[in-house]
Amino acid sequence: MNDTTYPALWQFFGGYFHQDWDIVHGTEAKAITNYVQDGLRDEVDQAIEEIDRFLLEHPTGLLAAFETEFEPMIIIGSNDDEARAWLIRTRDQLQSELVHAPLR
């Protein structure tokens, strides 16, 4: 595991947006759904909290910070505004599907 202050996000992006993510999941939305269904509710909830914290901690330089921190195999935007919008959409989908995540 990477030494990070965002362990749930590192697990999420590393596990579901790896080099073959598009072959395995097909779409970004399906990768997110699979993460929710494969994980536990408290892990998904932690990922949601970490997205919010990441957004707050990187008001500028968000895209560069994301690429450095997570090294995902996905392009989340070409600038900070697009990256912020992608992270917010991802958080919102995680929140809306949280009820489908298994309980511990």
Summary of the structure (lengths in Angstrom):
residues: 104
radius of gyration: 12.7
end to end distance: 21.8
largest distance: 37.6
contacts: 291
relative contact order: 0.19
helix: 70%
strand: 0%
